Amino acid sequence: MAIAAVRPAQLSDVDEIVRIQSVTWQAAYAGLVPDEAMAQLAGPEARQAWTDAVAAAADGAPGDNTFHVLVATEGEWTVGFCAAAGYRGEGGSIAEVSTLLVEPRWGRRGHGGRLLAHAAKALRDRGADRGRAWVPEADAASLRFYATAGWEPDGAVRTLDTGDGAIREVRLAGPLDLALSD
């Protein structure tokens, strides 16, 4: 059995992050997101954005960084990733998960839970009290995933213009005291 783990992303992980985002969005959001937008997920702008994000997460001063990009691995394979940041918000410090994706063929093996728990711990250690994430209302799988971690809709919604329609997202909120397992 391959060993599953979570670690901070490195610049050498960027190609896999871009690939995983593209493959996962094509599987999860086909019909919701226009083909042109899907194609951009694997383009040079996406690659540069993830290069910048991984570099920013790695450049933080030890003990002072509140932005994290993590990758999930199983054996030699990179199977998912998470980007999360902490910030001061209403009622305290908030940890916001901006992206948490596991490639569909690696789903249901605990990788998403490990990524969320590691991101939660990293941000809780920096003072975050609660977690938040925005999820498309039509993404039942992600809504169920977050619900198992105790994250539920908090009443906030937003609509994103896709250029060929709109996607309604709900904001989820929940605890950061999640169990770590590798």
ZABA-399109 format. One record per residue (C-alpha): residue number from 0; x, y, z. Coordinates in nm, 2 decimals. Example, Ala and Ser with C-alpha at 12.3 -4.5 7.8 and 13.67 -1.06 7.14 Angstrom:
// ZABA-399109
   sero        x        y        z
      0     1.23    -0.45     0.78
      1     1.37    -0.11     0.71
//
This chain:
// ZABA-399109
   sero        x        y        z
      0     0.00     0.00     0.00
      1     0.13     0.34    -0.10
      2     0.20     0.60     0.17
      3    -0.03     0.91     0.16
      4     0.11     1.24     0.29
      5     0.07     1.62     0.27
      6     0.35     1.86     0.24
      7     0.42     2.22     0.14
      8     0.42     2.27    -0.24
      9     0.75     2.33    -0.42
     10     0.80     2.50    -0.75
     11     0.86     2.16    -0.90
     12     0.49     2.08    -0.82
     13     0.34     2.36    -1.03
     14     0.29     2.15    -1.34
     15     0.10     1.89    -1.14
     16    -0.10     2.15    -0.97
     17    -0.20     2.30    -1.30
     18    -0.28     1.96    -1.45
     19    -0.49     1.85    -1.14
     20    -0.69     2.18    -1.15
     21    -0.76     2.14    -1.52
     22    -0.86     1.77    -1.50
     23    -1.07     1.82    -1.18
     24    -1.26     2.12    -1.31
     25    -1.33     1.95    -1.64
     26    -1.48     1.66    -1.45
     27    -1.67     1.87    -1.19
     28    -1.77     2.18    -1.37
     29    -1.84     2.08    -1.73
     30    -2.15     2.26    -1.84
     31    -2.11     2.52    -1.56
     32    -1.79     2.68    -1.68
     33    -1.75     2.77    -2.05
     34    -1.49     2.57    -2.25
     35    -1.28     2.88    -2.31
     36    -1.24     2.93    -1.93
     37    -1.16     2.56    -1.89
     38    -0.89     2.59    -2.15
     39    -0.73     2.88    -1.96
     40    -0.68     2.65    -1.65
     41    -0.39     2.48    -1.83
     42    -0.26     2.79    -2.00
     43     0.05     3.00    -1.93
     44    -0.14     3.25    -1.72
     45    -0.26     2.97    -1.48
     46     0.09     2.82    -1.47
     47     0.23     3.17    -1.38
     48    -0.03     3.23    -1.12
     49     0.04     2.90    -0.95
     50     0.42     2.96    -0.97
     51     0.37     3.29    -0.80
     52     0.14     3.14    -0.53
     53     0.38     2.86    -0.45
     54     0.67     3.10    -0.44
     55     0.48     3.34    -0.21
     56     0.39     3.06     0.03
     57     0.75     2.94     0.04
     58     0.89     3.29     0.08
     59     0.72     3.36     0.41
     60     0.93     3.41     0.72
     61     0.94     3.10     0.93
     62     0.66     3.12     1.19
     63     0.51     3.42     1.02
     64     0.36     3.29     0.70
     65    -0.02     3.28     0.68
     66    -0.05     3.17     0.31
     67    -0.01     2.80     0.23
     68    -0.01     2.59    -0.08
     69     0.00     2.22     0.01
     70     0.01     1.91    -0.20
     71    -0.13     1.56    -0.12
     72     0.08     1.26    -0.24
     73     0.02     0.89    -0.26
     74     0.35     0.71    -0.31
     75     0.53     0.89    -0.59
     76     0.21     1.05    -0.72
     77     0.08     1.41    -0.66
     78    -0.29     1.36    -0.62
     79    -0.43     1.69    -0.50
     80    -0.36     2.03    -0.36
     81    -0.49     2.31    -0.14
     82    -0.43     2.68    -0.12
     83    -0.54     2.86     0.20
     84    -0.47     3.19     0.37
     85    -0.54     3.35     0.70
     86    -0.67     3.71     0.75
     87    -0.83     3.93     1.01
     88    -1.21     3.94     0.96
     89    -1.53     4.01     1.14
     90    -1.51     3.84     1.48
     91    -1.15     3.73     1.47
     92    -0.89     3.57     1.24
     93    -1.03     3.36     0.95
     94    -0.87     3.09     0.75
     95    -1.00     3.08     0.39
     96    -0.95     2.78     0.17
     97    -0.94     2.93    -0.18
     98    -0.88     2.59    -0.36
     99    -0.89     2.23    -0.24
    100    -0.89     1.98    -0.52
    101    -0.82     1.61    -0.55
    102    -0.79     1.45    -0.89
    103    -1.11     1.24    -0.94
    104    -0.93     0.91    -0.99
    105    -0.77     0.95    -0.64
    106    -1.09     1.05    -0.47
    107    -1.24     0.88    -0.17
    108    -0.90     0.79    -0.03
    109    -0.88     1.06     0.24
    110    -0.66     1.30     0.05
    111    -0.91     1.59     0.07
    112    -0.95     1.54     0.44
    113    -0.58     1.53     0.50
    114    -0.53     1.85     0.29
    115    -0.81     2.03     0.48
    116    -0.68     1.92     0.82
    117    -0.32     2.02     0.74
    118    -0.43     2.36     0.61
    119    -0.65     2.41     0.91
    120    -0.37     2.33     1.15
    121    -0.12     2.56     0.98
    122    -0.37     2.85     0.99
    123    -0.49     2.77     1.34
    124    -0.13     2.78     1.46
    125    -0.11     3.13     1.32
    126    -0.42     3.24     1.52
    127    -0.72     3.16     1.29
    128    -1.04     3.08     1.47
    129    -1.27     2.95     1.20
    130    -1.25     2.84     0.84
    131    -1.43     2.95     0.53
    132    -1.46     2.83     0.17
    133    -1.67     2.93    -0.13
    134    -1.82     2.63    -0.32
    135    -2.04     2.63    -0.63
    136    -2.40     2.56    -0.52
    137    -2.42     2.29    -0.78
    138    -2.11     2.11    -0.66
    139    -2.28     1.85    -0.44
    140    -1.96     1.64    -0.39
    141    -1.77     1.93    -0.24
    142    -2.06     2.04    -0.03
    143    -2.08     1.69     0.12
    144    -1.71     1.68     0.17
    145    -1.70     2.00     0.37
    146    -2.01     1.89     0.57
    147    -1.83     1.59     0.69
    148    -1.57     1.83     0.84
    149    -1.84     2.02     1.01
    150    -1.84     2.31     0.76
    151    -2.19     2.43     0.66
    152    -2.34     2.72     0.46
    153    -2.33     3.04     0.67
    154    -2.59     3.23     0.46
    155    -2.35     3.42     0.24
    156    -2.38     3.37    -0.14
    157    -2.21     3.53    -0.44
    158    -2.25     3.50    -0.82
    159    -1.95     3.47    -1.04
    160    -1.97     3.58    -1.41
    161    -1.82     3.30    -1.62
    162    -1.84     3.50    -1.94
    163    -2.11     3.27    -2.07
    164    -2.34     3.26    -1.77
    165    -2.31     3.27    -1.39
    166    -2.22     3.04    -1.11
    167    -2.38     3.08    -0.78
    168    -2.15     3.00    -0.49
    169    -2.23     2.95    -0.12
    170    -1.99     3.03     0.16
    171    -1.92     2.75     0.40
    172    -1.78     2.80     0.75
    173    -1.66     2.56     1.01
    174    -1.41     2.46     1.28
    175    -1.04     2.44     1.23
    176    -0.99     2.17     1.50
    177    -0.97     1.89     1.25
    178    -0.78     1.56     1.31
    179    -0.46     1.51     1.12
    180    -0.38     1.17     0.97
    181    -0.12     1.06     0.72
//
